[in-house]
Amino acid sequence: MNHLDLVPHYRQLVKGALQRAEVMGYSVDVFWAYGSTCRGRRLNRILESRSVMGAVLCAMDSVDLKTLQLQWDQFSFVQMGSKPETNRFHYTAIDYYHATQTVCQRLLAAGHQAIGLSLHPSPNNTHDFGITAAYREFQSNLLKRFQVPIHGNLQGEPQRYTKSRF
């Protein structure tokens, strides 16, 4: 089982990290440390035996990093995906605002005129706010007849549309 399939966008994050590491002359091994026997002392030994000085954590929102039982002060860590619960790590995250703007501009350049957005509720509203802010700004620059309201909302109740605007 490929554990990255559990959170598909992490697969893209890992792919990007692998590509960047290769460009920088580093090698990367991927370990699934959540819910496995590869944690704590065993994971520390693996990292030490391979002379690993740093690691990238692809932390899941639902996972408490304390359960990994790593010797945090022995390595340099960067967490990607979600903001760390502690200031112990540097972190990198997706710029949802920029990504949304980029997608909307590419769709417009491809000839699409009425571009919609449907959001499923997220446990991390900061992602939703970046997406909706970018989308609303993009929509505000379109002719009124091409503006499409957001389907769904941040509280989790989808909006129901009873008639088509087109």
C-alpha positions in Angstrom: 0.0 0.0 0.0 1.3 3.4 -0.9 0.5 5.5 2.1 0.7 8.7 0.1 -2.5 7.6 -1.7 -4.3 8.4 1.6 -3.7 12.1 1.0 -3.3 12.6 -2.7 -1.9 16.2 -2.6 0.9 15.0 -0.4 2.0 12.8 -3.2 2.6 15.9 -5.3 4.5 17.6 -2.4 6.7 14.6 -2.1 7.3 14.5 -5.8 8.3 18.1 -5.7 10.7 17.5 -2.8 12.3 14.6 -4.6 12.8 16.6 -7.7 14.3 19.6 -5.8 16.6 17.3 -3.7 17.9 15.7 -6.9 18.7 19.2 -8.4 20.5 20.1 -5.1 22.5 16.8 -5.1 20.7 15.1 -2.2 19.0 11.7 -2.1 15.7 11.1 -0.4 14.2 8.0 1.1 10.5 8.0 2.0 9.5 6.3 5.3 5.9 5.9 6.5 6.3 6.4 10.2 2.7 6.8 11.3 1.1 3.7 12.6 4.0 1.5 11.9 6.9 -0.1 13.8 9.3 2.3 12.1 9.2 5.0 14.8 11.0 6.1 18.0 14.3 4.4 18.6 14.2 2.3 15.4 13.7 5.3 13.2 16.4 7.3 15.1 18.8 4.4 14.5 18.0 4.3 10.8 18.5 8.0 10.4 21.8 7.9 12.4 23.2 4.9 10.6 22.6 6.6 7.2 24.2 9.8 8.5 21.0 11.7 7.9 21.3 15.2 9.2 17.8 16.4 8.2 14.4 15.3 7.3 11.3 16.5 5.7 8.1 15.7 7.5 4.9 15.3 5.5 2.7 15.7 8.6 -0.9 14.7 8.5 -3.4 17.1 10.2 -4.8 14.2 12.2 -1.4 12.9 13.5 0.3 14.0 16.7 4.0 14.3 15.9 4.8 13.5 19.5 3.8 9.9 18.7 6.9 9.6 16.5 9.1 9.8 19.5 12.1 11.1 17.5 15.1 12.8 19.0 14.1 16.1 17.6 17.2 18.0 18.7 19.5 15.6 16.8 18.3 16.4 13.3 17.2 19.4 11.2 13.5 19.1 10.3 11.3 20.9 7.8 7.5 20.1 7.9 5.5 20.4 4.8 1.8 20.4 4.2 0.4 21.9 7.4 1.7 24.4 9.9 3.5 22.8 12.7 2.0 22.7 16.2 5.3 23.9 17.6 7.9 26.5 16.5 10.5 23.7 16.6 10.3 23.3 12.8 10.6 25.3 9.7 7.8 24.6 7.4 6.7 24.9 3.8 3.2 25.0 2.6 1.1 25.5 -0.6 0.3 29.1 -1.4 -3.4 28.4 -2.0 -4.1 32.0 -2.9 -1.4 32.0 -5.7 -2.4 28.5 -6.9 -6.0 29.5 -7.2 -5.2 32.7 -9.1 -2.9 30.7 -11.4 -5.6 28.1 -12.2 -8.2 30.7 -12.9 -5.9 32.7 -15.2 -4.9 29.5 -17.1 -8.6 28.5 -17.5 -9.4 32.0 -18.8 -6.4 31.9 -21.2 -7.7 28.5 -22.5 -10.9 30.2 -23.5 -13.2 29.4 -20.6 -15.4 32.3 -19.6 -17.6 31.2 -16.7 -15.2 29.6 -14.2 -16.8 28.1 -11.0 -15.5 26.9 -7.7 -16.9 24.2 -5.5 -15.5 23.8 -2.0 -15.9 20.9 0.4 -15.6 21.9 4.0 -12.1 21.7 5.3 -10.9 21.2 8.9 -8.3 23.9 8.1 -10.1 27.1 7.2 -6.9 29.0 6.4 -6.7 26.9 3.2 -10.3 27.8 2.3 -9.8 31.5 3.0 -6.8 31.7 0.6 -8.8 29.9 -2.1 -12.0 31.9 -1.7 -10.1 35.3 -1.5 -8.2 34.6 -4.7 -11.3 33.3 -6.5 -13.4 36.3 -5.4 -10.7 38.7 -6.6 -10.5 36.9 -9.9 -14.3 36.9 -10.3 -14.5 40.7 -9.5 -12.5 41.4 -12.7 -14.9 39.5 -15.0 -18.0 40.8 -16.7 -21.0 40.3 -14.5 -22.5 37.7 -16.8 -19.4 35.5 -16.4 -19.2 35.7 -12.6 -20.1 32.4 -10.8 -20.8 32.3 -7.1 -18.9 29.8 -4.9 -20.7 26.5 -4.4 -20.4 25.4 -0.8 -19.3 27.3 2.2 -16.8 27.3 5.0 -19.4 26.0 7.5 -19.9 22.8 5.6 -23.4 23.2 4.3 -23.5 23.2 0.5 -25.5 26.0 -1.1 -28.4 24.8 -3.2 -29.1 26.5 -6.6 -32.6 26.0 -7.9 -32.2 27.6 -11.3 -29.4 27.9 -13.7 -27.9 31.3 -14.4 -27.1 30.4 -18.0 
